Amino acid sequence: MEGIADFLDSLIGGISLIFYALTIGGLIWGLVVLRPWNKNTRYNPTLLKETIALIYRGAFALIGCQLLKIILKIWLINVTLEMPPFPAFAHTTQFQAGLLQAVFTIILAIYLTVYLKANPASKKHWLISASLAIPLIITGAWLVHGAGRFDDRAFLMSFTVLHQLGAAAWIGSIFQILNLWRLTQQEIINPELWPLLLRRFSKLGIGAVVLILASGLPMAFSYISDINGLVGTGYGNLLMVKIALLAVALGFAVLNNRAVGAYFSKGVKYSLNRCVPHYVTVEFIILITVLFTAASLASQPPAIDIPSLTASWEEVLNVFAPRIPRTTSPSHAALIAGEAGRIAIIGQTPSEAATAWSDYNHNIAGIFLAVMSFFAMLSYNKYCRFARFWPLGFIGLAIFLFFRADAESWPMGELGFWESMAGNSEVLQHRLSTLIAFALGAMELQARLTKNPDSSLPYIFPILSAIGGLILLTHSHVGFQAKTTFLIQISHILMGVFAIILACGRWLELKLEGSGKQFAGFISVFALFQIGLILMFYREPLY
């Protein structure tokens, strides 16, 4: 079960950061933006109830994630070393800090449920809740990269906590803004609260971004010594992805801020009600992706620690260099014949058949996606109605991947279906990707053919695309960043980014009106085409 434990550990790390942001960011939202004790603003009791409910539900979910992470680590140590992890594991900083953070979260959750929930407009109880969150925040310093450093340890731990605090303030507030819009749409609260609280959030949002940058840049320079470390390591690449996604999210935040400014200065309501909610949703998707990227980043060794395993500019560019796709595959028997030498710990020998097998799989998958995206572009032309059936390509791709992705497991290999997933996190992630591809094809085809305006089916496509992107961004071949495995992983990272763009573009296409709708749809299809090109030109590195 090592594969499942390894994959879930990374996944739970991202989910834990989400609930951390929901809890801490929600408290910051209440103290800075909502300020329910202010007599000048009268809030509907439902708004206060829903706001606090998000916070304490996030706290209880965070407790579960923290305990589950500890259990998973115990499980992973046990299945890897084949021996009980205690008492040795109990003496580690990671175990003690994780358990202590869970205890502090329990105290906070109880106070939120018993006192703040009963007194939602009490300034005293809001301040006490924030005070109880401080030990929870500080304890997290012993669960980050900086805690394991010999140089600048206190500096790195402190700045990481500040970095997390800034991210929590931004993302936790986005949760509350989406909740605010939901209540506005349901006509539960005064619609004037929507622009009012958005304007109040602007200053908090700016402060959160400044804190993220001011704490993040010094850490980046500490963990990455030169430009090669940024480009040629898994840590550096994930950091670039994180920065790029934050920049895109900030771009949507700027659009939202302009819409709010136009409302208060000129009384323009259109963008405020027709565009901002959907921009906030996309901003939310991107920021959630940032949290999962941060969780994946935490599992990578800093670039400064692996100078001898850093890839050069030329090697990275060669991964994406255009080349003729491989359209012939070695036999399954030839592949299996070379497996023993390829996976040997001593006397390891490369397998040409395995390399060719992998190249063929990736290149054919790329052809599937490139052709699909071409027909998807044609589908926007009213004279090419036949192109509406382009999602069928996803179903064909899923069938291809099911048989070809993992040759050592069922149905082609000797390993059973469940056995292969339990023992190898790569196989598990490949199976999930195959399932997502099949679901994407079936549901998107039905959605595009029926055209029911009240159906929620079209939204399955962006949701599953976003999930697929998150899987690709957390997809790791090994725990140590050897150059070869990094050069394999880098293509997954870039495809994950394009999958998120695909999801966001499709979501905006469904929600926006006018020219913005068509532009978002084109961006979505273009992102799919880019994924296809990456796969078409893929070559397994021979190092």
C-alpha positions as CSV (number, residue, x, y, z in Angstrom):
1,M,0.0,0.0,0.0
2,E,3.0,2.3,-0.2
3,G,1.9,3.9,-3.5
4,I,-1.5,4.9,-2.1
5,A,0.1,6.3,1.1
6,D,2.7,8.3,-0.8
7,F,0.1,9.8,-3.2
8,L,-2.4,10.6,-0.4
9,D,0.3,12.3,1.7
10,S,0.9,14.8,-1.0
11,L,-2.9,15.2,-1.7
12,I,-3.8,15.6,2.0
13,G,-1.1,18.3,2.2
14,G,-2.9,20.4,-0.4
15,I,-6.3,19.9,1.2
16,S,-4.9,20.7,4.6
17,L,-3.6,24.1,3.3
18,I,-7.1,24.8,1.9
19,F,-8.7,24.3,5.3
20,Y,-6.0,26.3,7.0
21,A,-6.8,29.2,4.7
22,L,-10.5,28.7,5.3
23,T,-10.0,28.9,9.1
24,I,-7.3,31.5,9.5
25,G,-8.4,33.6,6.5
26,G,-12.0,33.5,7.7
27,L,-10.9,35.0,11.0
28,I,-9.0,37.7,9.3
29,W,-12.0,38.4,7.0
30,G,-14.2,38.8,10.1
31,L,-11.8,41.1,11.9
32,V,-10.7,43.3,9.0
33,V,-13.6,43.2,6.5
34,L,-16.8,42.2,8.1
35,R,-16.4,43.8,11.6
36,P,-19.8,42.7,12.8
37,W,-19.6,44.6,16.0
38,N,-19.6,47.9,14.1
39,K,-23.0,49.6,14.8
40,N,-22.9,51.5,11.5
41,T,-23.4,48.3,9.5
42,R,-26.3,46.1,10.2
43,Y,-25.8,42.5,9.0
44,N,-28.4,39.9,8.4
45,P,-28.0,37.2,11.1
46,T,-27.8,34.6,8.3
47,L,-24.7,36.2,6.9
48,L,-22.9,36.1,10.3
49,K,-24.1,32.5,10.9
50,E,-22.8,31.4,7.5
51,T,-19.5,33.3,7.9
52,I,-18.7,31.7,11.2
53,A,-19.9,28.3,10.0
54,L,-17.3,28.4,7.2
55,I,-14.6,29.1,9.8
56,Y,-15.4,26.4,12.3
57,R,-16.1,23.8,9.7
58,G,-12.7,24.6,8.2
59,A,-11.2,24.2,11.7
60,F,-12.7,20.8,12.2
61,A,-11.7,19.7,8.7
62,L,-8.2,20.9,9.4
63,I,-8.0,18.8,12.6
64,G,-9.0,15.7,10.5
65,C,-6.3,16.5,7.9
66,Q,-3.6,17.0,10.4
67,L,-4.4,13.7,12.2
68,L,-4.7,11.9,8.9
69,K,-1.3,13.3,7.8
70,I,0.3,11.8,10.9
71,I,-1.4,8.5,10.4
72,L,-0.4,8.4,6.7
73,K,3.3,9.0,7.7
74,I,3.1,6.2,10.3
75,W,1.6,4.0,7.6
76,L,4.2,4.9,5.0
77,I,7.1,4.4,7.4
78,N,5.7,1.0,8.4
79,V,5.2,-0.3,4.8
80,T,8.5,1.1,3.6
81,L,10.7,-0.1,6.5
82,E,8.5,-3.1,7.4
83,M,8.8,-2.3,11.1
84,P,6.8,-0.3,13.6
85,P,7.8,3.4,13.5
86,F,7.4,3.9,17.2
87,P,9.0,5.0,19.5
88,A,11.5,6.6,17.1
89,F,8.9,8.5,15.1
90,A,7.3,10.0,18.3
91,H,10.6,11.8,19.0
92,T,10.7,13.6,15.7
93,T,9.9,17.3,15.3
94,Q,7.4,16.5,12.6
95,F,5.3,14.2,14.7
96,Q,5.4,16.5,17.8
97,A,4.7,19.7,15.9
98,G,2.0,18.0,13.9
99,L,0.3,16.6,17.0
100,L,0.6,19.9,18.9
101,Q,-0.9,21.9,16.0
102,A,-3.8,19.5,15.9
103,V,-4.4,20.1,19.7
104,F,-4.3,23.9,19.2
105,T,-6.7,23.5,16.3
106,I,-9.1,21.5,18.5
107,I,-9.1,24.2,21.1
108,L,-9.8,26.9,18.5
109,A,-12.6,24.8,16.9
110,I,-14.3,24.3,20.3
111,Y,-14.2,28.0,21.1
112,L,-15.5,28.9,17.7
113,T,-18.4,26.4,18.0
114,V,-19.3,27.2,21.6
115,Y,-18.7,30.9,22.0
116,L,-18.2,32.7,18.7
117,K,-21.2,30.9,17.1
118,A,-23.4,32.0,20.0
119,N,-22.1,35.6,19.9
120,P,-21.3,36.4,16.3
121,A,-21.3,40.2,16.8
122,S,-19.1,40.2,19.8
123,K,-15.7,41.9,19.3
124,K,-14.3,40.2,22.4
125,H,-15.0,36.7,21.1
126,W,-13.6,37.5,17.6
127,L,-10.4,38.8,19.2
128,I,-10.1,35.8,21.5
129,S,-10.7,33.4,18.6
130,A,-7.9,35.2,16.7
131,S,-5.6,34.9,19.8
132,L,-6.3,31.2,20.0
133,A,-5.3,30.9,16.3
134,I,-1.8,32.3,17.0
135,P,-0.3,29.1,18.5
136,L,-1.7,27.1,15.6
137,I,0.0,29.5,13.2
138,I,3.3,29.5,15.0
139,T,3.4,25.7,15.4
140,G,3.3,25.4,11.6
141,A,6.9,26.8,11.5
142,W,8.2,23.4,12.6
143,L,6.4,21.6,9.7
144,V,8.1,23.4,6.8
145,H,11.4,23.2,4.8
146,G,13.1,25.8,7.0
147,A,12.8,23.6,10.2
148,G,15.3,21.2,8.6
149,R,17.9,23.8,7.7
150,F,21.2,24.4,9.5
151,D,21.7,28.0,8.1
152,D,19.2,30.8,8.6
153,R,16.7,28.3,10.3
154,A,14.8,30.9,12.4
155,F,14.6,33.3,9.5
156,L,13.2,30.7,7.0
157,M,10.7,29.3,9.5
158,S,9.5,32.8,10.4
159,F,9.1,33.9,6.8
160,T,7.3,30.7,5.8
161,V,4.7,31.4,8.5
162,L,4.3,34.9,7.3
163,H,4.0,33.6,3.7
164,Q,1.3,31.1,4.8
165,L,-0.5,33.9,6.7
166,G,-0.6,36.1,3.6
167,A,-1.9,33.3,1.4
168,A,-4.5,32.4,4.1
169,A,-5.8,36.0,4.2
170,W,-6.3,36.1,0.5
171,I,-7.7,32.6,-0.1
172,G,-9.8,32.5,3.0
173,S,-11.4,35.8,2.0
174,I,-12.2,34.4,-1.4
175,F,-14.1,31.6,0.3
176,Q,-16.1,34.3,2.1
177,I,-16.7,36.4,-1.0
178,L,-18.1,33.4,-2.9
179,N,-20.4,32.7,0.1
180,L,-21.4,36.4,0.1
181,W,-22.4,36.2,-3.6
182,R,-24.4,33.0,-3.0
183,L,-26.4,34.7,-0.2
184,T,-26.9,37.8,-2.4
185,Q,-28.2,35.7,-5.3
186,Q,-30.6,33.9,-2.9
187,E,-31.8,37.4,-1.8
188,I,-31.0,36.5,1.8
189,I,-28.9,39.6,2.5
190,N,-29.0,43.2,1.4
191,P,-27.5,43.3,-2.2
192,E,-25.7,46.5,-1.2
193,L,-23.4,44.4,1.0
194,W,-21.9,42.8,-2.1
195,P,-20.0,45.9,-3.4
196,L,-19.5,47.3,0.1
197,L,-17.6,44.3,1.4
198,L,-15.7,43.9,-1.9
199,R,-14.4,47.4,-1.5
200,R,-13.4,46.7,2.1
201,F,-11.6,43.6,1.0
202,S,-9.5,45.5,-1.6
203,K,-7.1,46.9,1.1
204,L,-6.8,43.5,2.8
205,G,-6.1,41.8,-0.6
206,I,-3.4,44.3,-1.3
207,G,-1.8,43.7,2.1
208,A,-2.0,40.0,1.6
209,V,-0.2,40.2,-1.7
210,V,2.5,42.4,-0.3
211,L,3.0,40.0,2.6
212,I,3.2,37.0,0.2
213,L,5.9,38.8,-2.0
214,A,7.8,40.3,0.9
215,S,8.1,36.9,2.6
216,G,8.4,34.7,-0.5
217,L,11.2,36.4,-2.4
218,P,13.8,36.1,0.4
219,M,12.9,32.4,0.8
220,A,13.2,31.8,-2.9
221,F,16.7,33.3,-2.9
222,S,17.6,31.1,0.1
223,Y,16.4,27.9,-1.5
224,I,17.6,28.6,-5.1
225,S,21.1,29.8,-5.6
226,D,21.2,30.6,-9.3
227,I,19.1,30.6,-12.5
228,N,19.9,27.0,-13.2
229,G,18.3,25.9,-9.9
230,L,15.2,27.8,-11.0
231,V,15.0,26.2,-14.4
232,G,16.7,22.8,-13.9
233,T,15.1,21.4,-10.8
234,G,11.6,20.2,-9.7
235,Y,11.7,22.7,-6.8
236,G,12.5,25.6,-9.1
237,N,9.9,24.7,-11.8
238,L,7.1,24.3,-9.2
239,L,8.1,27.7,-7.8
240,M,7.9,29.3,-11.3
241,V,4.4,27.7,-11.7
242,K,3.4,29.1,-8.3
243,I,4.6,32.6,-9.2
244,A,2.9,32.5,-12.7
245,L,-0.4,31.3,-11.2
246,L,-0.3,34.0,-8.5
247,A,0.3,36.6,-11.2
248,V,-2.8,35.4,-13.2
249,A,-4.9,35.4,-10.0
250,L,-3.7,38.9,-9.3
251,G,-4.7,39.9,-12.8
252,F,-8.3,38.8,-12.1
253,A,-8.2,40.6,-8.7
254,V,-7.3,43.8,-10.5
255,L,-10.2,43.3,-12.9
256,N,-12.5,42.8,-9.9
257,N,-11.1,45.9,-8.2
258,R,-11.7,48.0,-11.3
259,A,-15.3,46.8,-11.5
260,V,-15.9,47.8,-7.8
261,G,-14.3,51.2,-8.4
262,A,-16.5,51.8,-11.5
263,Y,-19.5,51.0,-9.4
264,F,-18.7,53.5,-6.6
265,S,-17.4,56.2,-9.0
266,K,-19.9,55.9,-11.9
267,G,-22.6,53.6,-10.6
268,V,-21.8,50.9,-13.3
269,K,-23.4,47.7,-12.1
270,Y,-22.9,45.4,-15.1
271,S,-19.4,44.2,-14.5
272,L,-20.0,44.1,-10.7
273,N,-22.8,41.6,-11.0
274,R,-22.2,39.9,-14.4
275,C,-18.4,39.5,-14.4
276,V,-16.9,39.8,-10.9
277,P,-18.6,36.7,-9.4
278,H,-17.1,34.6,-12.3
279,Y,-13.7,36.2,-12.1
280,V,-13.7,35.5,-8.4
281,T,-14.5,31.8,-9.1
282,V,-11.6,31.5,-11.5
283,E,-9.4,33.4,-9.1
284,F,-10.5,30.8,-6.5
285,I,-9.6,27.8,-8.8
286,I,-6.2,29.3,-9.5
287,L,-5.4,30.0,-5.8
288,I,-6.5,26.4,-4.9
289,T,-4.1,25.2,-7.5
290,V,-1.4,27.4,-5.9
291,L,-2.0,25.6,-2.6
292,F,-1.6,22.2,-4.1
293,T,1.5,23.4,-5.9
294,A,2.9,24.6,-2.6
295,A,2.1,21.2,-1.0
296,S,4.0,19.5,-3.9
297,L,6.8,22.0,-3.5
298,A,7.2,21.0,0.1
299,S,7.9,17.4,-0.9
300,Q,10.8,18.5,-3.2
301,P,14.4,19.0,-2.1
302,P,15.4,22.7,-2.4
303,A,17.5,23.4,-5.5
304,I,20.4,24.6,-3.5
305,D,20.8,21.1,-2.0
306,I,21.1,19.3,-5.3
307,P,23.6,21.2,-7.5
308,S,25.0,18.0,-9.1
309,L,21.4,16.9,-10.1
310,T,20.4,20.2,-11.8
311,A,19.5,20.1,-15.5
312,S,20.9,22.7,-17.8
313,W,19.0,25.1,-20.0
314,E,19.7,23.0,-23.1
315,E,18.5,19.8,-21.5
316,V,15.2,21.5,-20.4
317,L,14.6,23.0,-23.8
318,N,15.3,19.7,-25.5
319,V,12.4,18.2,-23.6
320,F,10.0,20.5,-25.5
321,A,11.9,20.5,-28.9
322,P,9.6,19.7,-31.9
323,R,10.3,16.3,-33.3
324,I,8.5,13.6,-35.4
325,P,6.1,11.7,-33.2
326,R,6.8,8.0,-32.7
327,T,4.0,5.9,-34.3
328,T,5.5,2.4,-33.8
329,S,5.7,0.5,-30.6
330,P,7.9,-2.3,-29.4
331,S,6.1,-5.5,-28.4
332,H,4.9,-6.2,-24.9
333,A,7.3,-9.1,-24.7
334,A,10.3,-7.0,-25.6
335,L,9.3,-4.4,-23.0
336,I,9.0,-7.0,-20.2
337,A,12.3,-8.6,-21.2
338,G,14.2,-5.5,-20.4
339,E,12.4,-4.6,-17.1
340,A,14.6,-6.6,-14.8
341,G,17.7,-4.6,-15.9
342,R,15.9,-1.3,-15.9
343,I,14.7,-1.5,-12.3
344,A,17.7,-3.2,-10.8
345,I,19.3,-1.5,-7.8
346,I,22.8,-2.8,-8.7
347,G,24.0,-3.0,-12.3
348,Q,21.0,-1.1,-13.7
349,T,20.9,-1.0,-17.5
350,P,18.6,1.2,-19.6
351,S,15.9,-0.5,-21.6
352,E,15.5,0.8,-25.1
353,A,12.1,-1.0,-25.3
354,A,10.8,0.8,-22.2
355,T,11.9,4.2,-23.6
356,A,10.3,3.5,-27.0
357,W,7.1,2.2,-25.3
358,S,6.8,5.4,-23.2
359,D,7.5,7.7,-26.1
360,Y,4.9,5.9,-28.3
361,N,2.3,6.3,-25.5
362,H,2.9,10.0,-25.0
363,N,3.1,10.8,-28.7
364,I,-0.1,9.0,-29.6
365,A,-1.9,10.6,-26.7
366,G,-0.6,14.0,-28.0
367,I,-2.0,13.2,-31.5
368,F,-5.4,12.5,-29.9
369,L,-5.4,15.8,-28.1
370,A,-4.1,17.9,-31.0
371,V,-6.7,16.5,-33.4
372,M,-9.5,17.0,-30.8
373,S,-8.5,20.6,-30.2
374,F,-8.5,21.2,-34.0
375,F,-12.0,20.0,-34.3
376,A,-12.9,21.9,-31.1
377,M,-11.8,25.1,-32.8
378,L,-13.8,24.3,-35.9
379,S,-16.9,23.7,-33.7
380,Y,-17.1,27.5,-33.1
381,N,-17.9,27.9,-36.8
382,K,-21.6,27.6,-37.5
383,Y,-20.9,25.7,-40.8
384,C,-18.9,23.0,-39.1
385,R,-21.6,21.4,-36.9
386,F,-20.1,18.0,-37.3
387,A,-17.1,19.2,-35.2
388,R,-19.4,19.2,-32.1
389,F,-18.5,15.6,-31.6
390,W,-14.9,16.3,-30.8
391,P,-15.2,15.2,-27.1
392,L,-15.4,11.6,-28.4
393,G,-11.6,11.9,-28.7
394,F,-11.4,11.8,-24.9
395,I,-13.2,8.5,-24.8
396,G,-10.8,7.1,-27.4
397,L,-7.8,8.5,-25.5
398,A,-9.1,6.9,-22.2
399,I,-9.3,3.5,-23.9
400,F,-5.8,3.8,-25.3
401,L,-4.4,4.9,-21.9
402,F,-6.2,2.0,-20.1
403,F,-4.3,-0.6,-22.2
404,R,-1.0,1.2,-22.7
405,A,-0.2,3.5,-19.7
406,D,1.2,0.8,-17.3
407,A,2.4,-2.3,-19.2
408,E,3.4,-4.1,-16.0
409,S,-0.2,-4.1,-14.6
410,W,-3.6,-5.5,-15.7
411,P,-4.8,-5.9,-18.4
412,M,-1.4,-6.4,-20.2
413,G,0.9,-7.2,-17.3
414,E,1.0,-9.7,-14.5
415,L,0.2,-7.4,-11.6
416,G,-3.5,-7.2,-10.7
417,F,-5.6,-4.1,-11.1
418,W,-5.8,-3.2,-7.4
419,E,-2.4,-4.6,-6.5
420,S,-0.6,-2.3,-9.0
421,M,-2.2,0.8,-7.8
422,A,-1.6,0.0,-4.1
423,G,2.1,-0.6,-4.7
424,N,2.9,2.3,-7.1
425,S,1.7,5.9,-6.9
426,E,2.5,6.5,-10.6
427,V,0.1,3.7,-11.6
428,L,-2.6,5.1,-9.3
429,Q,-2.3,8.6,-10.8
430,H,-2.3,7.1,-14.3
431,R,-5.6,5.2,-13.6
432,L,-7.2,8.4,-12.1
433,S,-6.1,10.3,-15.2
434,T,-7.6,7.6,-17.5
435,L,-10.9,7.8,-15.5
436,I,-11.0,11.5,-15.8
437,A,-10.4,11.5,-19.5
438,F,-13.3,9.0,-20.1
439,A,-15.6,11.0,-17.9
440,L,-14.6,14.3,-19.7
441,G,-15.5,12.8,-23.0
442,A,-18.8,11.2,-22.1
443,M,-20.1,14.2,-20.1
444,E,-18.9,17.0,-22.4
445,L,-20.3,15.3,-25.5
446,Q,-23.7,15.1,-23.9
447,A,-23.5,18.6,-22.6
448,R,-22.6,20.1,-26.1
449,L,-25.3,18.1,-27.9
450,T,-28.2,18.8,-25.5
451,K,-27.6,22.5,-25.0
452,N,-29.9,22.6,-21.9
453,P,-29.4,26.1,-20.3
454,D,-30.5,24.8,-16.9
455,S,-28.2,21.7,-16.9
456,S,-25.2,21.6,-14.6
457,L,-23.6,19.0,-16.9
458,P,-21.4,21.5,-18.9
459,Y,-19.7,22.5,-15.6
460,I,-18.3,18.9,-15.1
461,F,-15.7,19.6,-17.9
462,P,-13.9,22.5,-16.2
463,I,-14.2,20.8,-12.8
464,L,-12.6,17.5,-14.0
465,S,-10.0,19.5,-16.1
466,A,-9.0,21.3,-12.9
467,I,-8.8,18.0,-11.0
468,G,-6.7,16.6,-13.8
469,G,-4.4,19.6,-13.6
470,L,-4.0,19.2,-9.9
471,I,-3.0,15.5,-10.3
472,L,-0.4,16.5,-12.9
473,L,1.0,19.2,-10.7
474,T,1.3,16.7,-7.8
475,H,2.5,13.9,-10.1
476,S,5.9,12.8,-8.9
477,H,8.0,9.9,-10.2
478,V,10.3,9.7,-7.3
479,G,11.0,11.5,-4.0
480,F,14.5,12.5,-4.9
481,Q,15.1,14.9,-7.8
482,A,17.5,13.0,-10.0
483,K,18.0,14.8,-13.3
484,T,16.3,12.1,-15.4
485,T,13.2,12.0,-13.3
486,F,13.0,15.8,-13.3
487,L,13.2,15.9,-17.1
488,I,10.2,13.5,-17.1
489,Q,8.3,15.5,-14.4
490,I,8.8,18.9,-16.1
491,S,6.4,18.0,-18.9
492,H,3.7,16.9,-16.4
493,I,4.1,20.2,-14.6
494,L,3.6,22.3,-17.8
495,M,0.6,20.1,-18.8
496,G,-0.9,20.7,-15.4
497,V,-0.7,24.4,-15.8
498,F,-2.4,24.2,-19.2
499,A,-5.1,21.9,-17.8
500,I,-5.9,24.6,-15.2
501,I,-6.0,27.3,-18.0
502,L,-8.3,24.9,-19.9
503,A,-10.6,24.6,-16.9
504,C,-10.7,28.4,-16.2
505,G,-11.3,29.3,-19.9
506,R,-14.2,26.8,-20.2
507,W,-15.7,28.0,-17.0
508,L,-15.7,31.7,-18.2
509,E,-17.0,30.6,-21.6
510,L,-20.0,29.1,-19.8
511,K,-20.5,32.1,-17.5
512,L,-19.6,35.3,-19.5
513,E,-21.5,37.0,-22.3
514,G,-20.5,38.7,-25.5
515,S,-17.0,38.8,-26.9
516,G,-15.4,37.7,-23.5
517,K,-17.3,34.4,-23.9
518,Q,-15.7,33.6,-27.2
519,F,-12.3,34.7,-26.2
520,A,-12.4,32.5,-23.0
521,G,-13.5,29.5,-25.1
522,F,-10.6,30.0,-27.6
523,I,-8.1,30.2,-24.7
524,S,-9.5,27.0,-23.3
525,V,-9.2,25.1,-26.6
526,F,-5.7,26.6,-27.2
527,A,-4.6,25.3,-23.8
528,L,-5.8,21.8,-24.9
529,F,-3.8,22.1,-28.1
530,Q,-0.7,23.0,-26.1
531,I,-1.0,19.9,-24.0
532,G,-1.3,17.9,-27.2
533,L,1.9,19.4,-28.6
534,I,3.8,18.7,-25.4
535,L,2.8,15.0,-25.6
536,M,3.4,14.8,-29.4
537,F,7.0,15.9,-29.0
538,Y,7.7,14.0,-25.8
539,R,10.8,11.9,-25.6
540,E,12.0,9.9,-22.6
541,P,15.3,11.4,-21.5
542,L,18.3,9.1,-21.9
543,Y,20.6,10.1,-18.9
